[in-house]
């Protein structure tokens, strides 16, 4: 099953020279600064390299972050701040609020911002791989793993690193807890989409698929509610995506629940469940149109024309027809 995921743009950043004349005086210190500059540039290149895979990204990330720790971790093993933490200024733009950068003279801000982009890259990598018409089992596992990695990074930033920033996160921007929570929950929901597709492919019991679909719908609803206090100008398009996915997976849940009821000879209840599936699917169709016409950051697409969407519509219709036919013979 081909998947379609909304994606916001990556963050952009200003070049950093790591030239500390008069501070980094020894050859070893100069080498660390040179390595920081080259590994940072290499990692930034990876974000837009279409040949980059998860292993290459992990290698580039580890290379840069291991050096950046020299500016963050206390060298004497105490809880005192490393004196190098505040020596370099870093600038990063925002995924929602465009090209106006935020700047902080804090290596933790750099760590958080770069790691945020790494998590976004994993979601984009997963989306690119999952968008193929025929996704192999191994590819599906990579998609699932990548989305789980992204969710884990967002969670770790939220809990362990963002609270350490000297300058609090700006409201409505990427490091705002509402925004980072939405990214985390969306990644969890999309990973579960892969699980649902696999369950259908392996012909698991309809009740299992219905339960997974209902849980996935709840993930999307939770992510949407997380963003409901943000400015619509920045979050409107993203929220339309989360809402259409909520109704899409509610339609899935009702459809497969109807199959379970039909298997238990509860034809009337099955028909009512399939009718609810039709309503949810129709609402998802409306939101697909709204998504296309809503301005804001993110991908431009026609979700109602995507294969994943069209297949469900036909499946609901065929299942309802089957229920109604069997109902006439009971």
GUTOR-413827 format. One record per residue (C-alpha): residue in three letters; y, x, z. Coordinates in Angstrom, 1 decimal. Example, Ala and Ser with C-alpha at 12.3 -4.5 7.8 and 13.67 -1.06 7.14 Angstrom:
NODE  aa      y      x      z
NODE ALA   -4.5   12.3    7.8
NODE SER   -1.1   13.7    7.1
END
This chain:
NODE  aa      y      x      z
NODE UNK    0.0    0.0    0.0
NODE UNK    3.4    1.4   -1.0
NODE UNK    6.0    1.3    1.8
NODE UNK    9.8    1.1    1.6
NODE UNK   12.1    2.4    4.4
NODE UNK   15.8    2.3    4.8
NODE UNK   17.3    5.8    5.4
NODE UNK   20.8    6.8    6.5
NODE UNK   22.3   10.1    5.2
NODE UNK   21.7   13.5    6.8
NODE UNK   24.4   15.0    9.0
NODE UNK   26.5   17.8    7.4
NODE UNK   27.8   20.9    9.2
NODE UNK   30.3   23.7    8.7
NODE UNK   29.0   27.2    8.1
NODE UNK   28.7   29.4   11.2
NODE UNK   29.1   33.2   11.0
NODE UNK   27.9   34.2   14.5
NODE UNK   30.2   37.2   14.3
NODE UNK   31.0   38.2   17.8
NODE UNK   33.1   41.4   17.4
NODE UNK   33.5   43.2   20.7
NODE UNK   30.8   41.0   22.4
NODE UNK   27.7   41.8   20.4
NODE UNK   28.0   45.6   20.5
NODE UNK   24.5   46.9   20.3
NODE UNK   22.3   47.1   17.2
NODE UNK   19.8   44.6   18.8
NODE UNK   22.6   42.1   19.5
NODE UNK   23.9   42.4   16.0
NODE UNK   20.4   41.8   14.6
NODE UNK   20.1   38.6   16.6
NODE UNK   23.4   37.4   15.3
NODE UNK   22.5   38.2   11.7
NODE UNK   19.1   36.5   12.1
NODE UNK   20.8   33.4   13.6
NODE UNK   23.1   33.2   10.5
NODE UNK   20.2   33.6    8.0
NODE UNK   17.7   31.3    9.8
NODE UNK   20.4   28.6   10.2
NODE UNK   21.3   28.8    6.5
NODE UNK   17.6   28.7    5.6
NODE UNK   16.9   25.6    7.8
NODE UNK   19.9   23.8    6.2
NODE UNK   18.6   24.6    2.7
NODE UNK   15.2   23.1    3.7
NODE UNK   16.8   19.7    4.4
NODE UNK   17.5   19.2    0.7
NODE UNK   14.6   21.1   -0.8
NODE UNK   12.2   18.5   -2.3
NODE UNK    9.4   21.0   -2.2
NODE UNK    9.6   21.4    1.5
NODE UNK    6.7   20.1    3.5
NODE UNK    6.1   19.5    7.2
NODE UNK    4.6   23.0    7.8
NODE UNK    7.6   24.7    6.1
NODE UNK   10.0   22.6    8.1
NODE UNK    8.3   23.5   11.4
NODE UNK    8.4   27.2   10.6
NODE UNK   12.1   27.1    9.7
NODE UNK   12.9   25.1   12.8
NODE UNK   11.0   27.3   15.1
NODE UNK   12.6   30.4   13.6
NODE UNK   16.2   29.1   14.2
NODE UNK   15.7   27.4   17.5
NODE UNK   13.9   30.3   19.1
NODE UNK   17.0   32.5   18.4
NODE UNK   19.4   29.7   19.5
NODE UNK   17.7   29.7   22.9
NODE UNK   19.3   33.1   23.5
NODE UNK   22.6   31.2   23.8
NODE UNK   21.3   28.4   26.0
NODE UNK   18.5   29.6   28.4
NODE UNK   19.7   31.5   31.5
NODE UNK   18.6   35.2   31.2
NODE UNK   18.1   35.6   34.9
NODE UNK   15.8   32.6   35.3
NODE UNK   18.3   30.6   37.3
NODE UNK   19.8   27.2   36.5
NODE UNK   23.2   28.8   35.8
NODE UNK   24.5   28.3   32.3
NODE UNK   24.0   31.2   29.9
NODE UNK   27.4   32.9   29.4
NODE UNK   26.9   32.8   25.6
NODE UNK   26.5   29.0   25.5
NODE UNK   30.2   28.3   25.0
NODE UNK   31.2   31.3   22.7
NODE UNK   30.7   29.6   19.3
NODE UNK   32.3   26.4   17.9
NODE UNK   30.0   24.0   15.9
NODE UNK   31.0   21.1   13.7
NODE UNK   28.8   18.2   12.6
NODE UNK   29.4   15.0   10.7
NODE UNK   27.8   11.6   11.6
NODE UNK   25.1    9.6    9.8
NODE UNK   27.0    6.3   10.3
NODE UNK   30.6    7.2   10.5
NODE UNK   31.0    9.4    7.4
NODE UNK   32.5   12.8    6.9
NODE UNK   34.8   13.0    9.9
NODE UNK   33.2   15.8   11.9
NODE UNK   32.8   16.2   15.7
NODE UNK   33.3   19.7   17.1
NODE UNK   32.1   21.2   20.3
NODE UNK   32.1   24.8   21.5
NODE UNK   28.6   24.4   23.0
NODE UNK   25.2   25.8   21.8
NODE UNK   23.5   22.7   23.2
NODE UNK   25.6   20.5   20.9
NODE UNK   24.3   22.7   18.0
NODE UNK   20.7   22.3   19.3
NODE UNK   21.0   18.5   19.6
NODE UNK   22.7   18.1   16.2
NODE UNK   20.4   20.3   14.3
NODE UNK   17.3   18.7   15.9
NODE UNK   18.7   15.3   15.1
NODE UNK   18.8   16.4   11.4
NODE UNK   15.2   17.7   11.7
NODE UNK   14.0   14.3   13.0
NODE UNK   15.9   12.6   10.1
NODE UNK   14.2   15.0    7.6
NODE UNK   10.8   14.0    8.9
NODE UNK   11.6   10.3    8.4
NODE UNK   12.9   11.0    4.9
NODE UNK    9.8   13.1    4.1
NODE UNK    7.6   10.3    5.3
NODE UNK    9.5    7.7    3.3
NODE UNK    9.2    9.8    0.1
NODE UNK    5.5   10.2    0.5
NODE UNK    4.9    6.6    1.6
NODE UNK    6.8    5.2   -1.4
NODE UNK    4.1    6.1   -3.8
NODE UNK    2.0    3.3   -5.3
NODE UNK   -1.3    4.8   -4.3
NODE UNK   -1.1    6.6   -1.0
NODE UNK   -4.3    8.5   -0.1
NODE UNK   -5.8    8.5    3.4
NODE UNK   -4.7   12.1    4.0
NODE UNK   -1.2   11.3    2.8
NODE UNK   -1.1    8.2    5.1
NODE UNK   -2.0   10.4    8.0
NODE UNK    0.9   12.8    7.1
NODE UNK    3.3    9.9    6.9
NODE UNK    2.1    8.5   10.3
NODE UNK    2.3   12.0   11.9
NODE UNK    5.8   12.7   10.5
NODE UNK    7.2    9.4   11.8
NODE UNK    5.6   10.1   15.2
NODE UNK    7.2   13.6   15.3
NODE UNK   10.6   12.1   14.4
NODE UNK   10.3    9.5   17.2
NODE UNK    9.3   12.3   19.6
NODE UNK   12.3   14.4   18.7
NODE UNK   14.7   11.5   19.1
NODE UNK   13.1   10.7   22.5
NODE UNK   13.3   14.3   23.7
NODE UNK   17.0   14.6   22.7
NODE UNK   17.8   11.4   24.4
NODE UNK   16.1   12.4   27.7
NODE UNK   16.3   16.2   27.9
NODE UNK   19.3   17.5   25.9
NODE UNK   22.0   15.0   25.3
NODE UNK   22.6   14.6   29.1
NODE UNK   23.3   18.3   29.3
NODE UNK   26.3   18.1   27.0
NODE UNK   29.6   18.9   28.6
NODE UNK   31.5   16.5   26.3
NODE UNK   29.9   13.1   26.5
NODE UNK   28.5   11.5   23.4
NODE UNK   31.2    9.6   21.4
NODE UNK   30.7    5.8   21.3
NODE UNK   29.1    4.6   18.1
NODE UNK   28.2    8.0   16.8
NODE UNK   24.8    9.7   16.4
NODE UNK   24.4   10.9   20.0
NODE UNK   25.4    7.5   21.5
NODE UNK   22.2    6.3   23.3
NODE UNK   22.2    3.0   21.4
NODE UNK   22.1    4.8   18.0
NODE UNK   19.5    7.4   19.0
NODE UNK   17.3    4.7   20.6
NODE UNK   17.5    2.7   17.3
NODE UNK   16.4    5.7   15.3
NODE UNK   13.5    6.3   17.8
NODE UNK   12.3    2.7   17.8
NODE UNK   12.6    2.4   14.0
NODE UNK   10.4    5.5   13.6
NODE UNK    7.8    4.0   16.0
NODE UNK    7.8    0.7   14.0
NODE UNK    7.4    2.5   10.7
NODE UNK    4.5    4.6   12.0
NODE UNK    2.9    1.3   13.0
NODE UNK    3.4    0.0    9.5
NODE UNK    1.1    2.7    8.3
NODE UNK   -1.5    1.7   10.9
NODE UNK   -1.3   -1.9    9.7
NODE UNK   -1.8   -0.9    6.1
NODE UNK   -4.8    1.2    7.1
NODE UNK   -6.3   -1.7    9.1
NODE UNK   -6.0   -4.0    6.1
NODE UNK   -7.6   -1.4    3.8
NODE UNK  -10.5   -1.0    6.2
NODE UNK  -10.8   -4.8    6.4
NODE UNK  -10.4   -5.0   10.2
NODE UNK  -10.5   -8.3   11.9
NODE UNK   -7.6  -10.5   11.0
NODE UNK   -6.7  -11.0   14.7
NODE UNK   -6.2   -7.2   15.0
NODE UNK   -3.9   -7.2   12.0
NODE UNK   -1.9  -10.2   13.3
NODE UNK   -1.5   -8.5   16.7
NODE UNK   -0.3   -5.2   15.2
NODE UNK    2.1   -7.1   12.9
NODE UNK    3.6   -9.1   15.8
NODE UNK    4.1   -5.9   17.8
NODE UNK    5.7   -4.2   14.8
NODE UNK    8.1   -7.1   14.3
NODE UNK    9.0   -6.8   18.0
NODE UNK    9.8   -3.1   17.5
NODE UNK   12.2   -4.0   14.7
NODE UNK   13.8   -6.7   16.7
NODE UNK   14.3   -4.4   19.6
NODE UNK   15.9   -1.8   17.4
NODE UNK   18.2   -4.4   15.9
NODE UNK   19.3   -5.6   19.3
NODE UNK   20.0   -2.0   20.3
NODE UNK   22.7   -1.9   17.6
NODE UNK   24.3   -5.3   18.1
NODE UNK   27.3   -3.9   20.0
NODE UNK   28.2   -1.3   17.4
NODE UNK   30.9   -1.9   14.7
NODE UNK   29.4   -3.9   11.8
NODE UNK   31.3   -1.7    9.4
NODE UNK   29.0    1.2   10.3
NODE UNK   25.7   -0.5   11.4
NODE UNK   25.7   -3.7    9.3
NODE UNK   23.5   -2.5    6.5
NODE UNK   21.1   -0.8    8.8
NODE UNK   20.8   -4.0   10.9
NODE UNK   20.0   -6.0    7.8
NODE UNK   17.1   -3.7    7.2
NODE UNK   15.8   -4.1   10.7
NODE UNK   16.2   -7.9   10.6
NODE UNK   14.4   -8.2    7.2
NODE UNK   11.5   -6.1    8.5
NODE UNK   11.3   -8.3   11.6
NODE UNK   10.9  -11.4    9.6
NODE UNK    8.6   -9.6    7.1
NODE UNK    6.2   -8.6    9.9
NODE UNK    6.4  -12.0   11.5
NODE UNK    5.3  -13.4    8.2
NODE UNK    2.4  -11.0    8.3
NODE UNK    1.5  -12.0   11.8
NODE UNK    1.5  -15.7   11.0
NODE UNK   -0.5  -15.2    7.9
NODE UNK   -3.3  -13.2    9.5
NODE UNK   -3.2  -15.5   12.6
NODE UNK   -3.8  -18.3   10.1
NODE UNK   -6.8  -16.5    8.7
NODE UNK   -8.2  -16.2   12.2
NODE UNK   -7.7  -19.9   12.9
NODE UNK   -9.3  -20.8    9.6
NODE UNK  -12.4  -18.7   10.4
NODE UNK  -12.7  -20.7   13.6
NODE UNK  -12.6  -24.0   11.6
NODE UNK   -9.1  -24.8   12.9
NODE UNK   -7.8  -25.8    9.5
NODE UNK   -4.8  -27.8   10.6
NODE UNK   -3.5  -25.1   12.9
NODE UNK   -4.2  -22.5   10.2
NODE UNK   -2.0  -24.5    7.7
NODE UNK    0.8  -24.7   10.3
NODE UNK    0.6  -20.9   10.9
NODE UNK    0.7  -20.3    7.1
NODE UNK    3.7  -22.6    6.8
NODE UNK    5.5  -20.5    9.5
NODE UNK    4.6  -17.4    7.5
NODE UNK    6.3  -19.0    4.4
NODE UNK    9.4  -19.7    6.5
NODE UNK    9.5  -16.1    7.8
NODE UNK    8.9  -14.7    4.4
NODE UNK   11.7  -16.8    2.9
NODE UNK   14.1  -15.6    5.6
NODE UNK   13.1  -12.0    4.8
NODE UNK   13.9  -12.7    1.1
NODE UNK   17.4  -13.9    2.1
NODE UNK   17.9  -10.8    4.2
NODE UNK   16.8   -8.6    1.2
NODE UNK   19.7  -10.1   -0.8
NODE UNK   22.1   -9.6    2.1
NODE UNK   20.9   -6.0    2.5
NODE UNK   21.6   -5.3   -1.2
NODE UNK   25.2   -6.6   -0.9
NODE UNK   26.1   -5.2    2.5
NODE UNK   28.3   -2.1    2.3
NODE UNK   27.6    0.8    4.6
NODE UNK   25.7    4.1    4.9
NODE UNK   22.1    4.1    3.7
NODE UNK   19.9    3.8    0.7
NODE UNK   20.8    1.4   -2.1
NODE UNK   17.7   -0.5   -3.1
NODE UNK   16.3   -4.0   -3.9
NODE UNK   13.6   -4.5   -1.2
NODE UNK   12.5   -7.8   -2.5
NODE UNK   11.4   -6.1   -5.7
NODE UNK    9.3   -3.4   -3.9
NODE UNK    5.6   -3.6   -4.2
NODE UNK    5.0   -4.1   -0.4
NODE UNK    7.2   -7.2   -0.4
NODE UNK    5.8   -8.8   -3.5
NODE UNK    2.2   -8.4   -2.4
NODE UNK    2.7  -10.3    0.9
NODE UNK    4.4  -13.2   -0.9
NODE UNK    1.4  -13.7   -3.1
NODE UNK   -1.0  -13.2   -0.2
NODE UNK    0.6  -15.9    1.9
NODE UNK    0.6  -18.4   -1.0
NODE UNK   -3.1  -17.8   -1.8
NODE UNK   -4.1  -18.0    1.9
NODE UNK   -2.2  -21.3    2.3
NODE UNK   -3.8  -22.7   -0.8
NODE UNK   -7.2  -21.8    0.5
NODE UNK   -6.5  -23.4    3.9
NODE UNK   -5.3  -26.6    2.2
NODE UNK   -8.3  -26.7   -0.1
NODE UNK  -10.7  -26.3    2.8
NODE UNK   -8.8  -28.9    4.8
NODE UNK   -9.5  -31.5    2.1
NODE UNK  -13.2  -31.0    2.5
NODE UNK  -13.2  -31.3    6.3
END
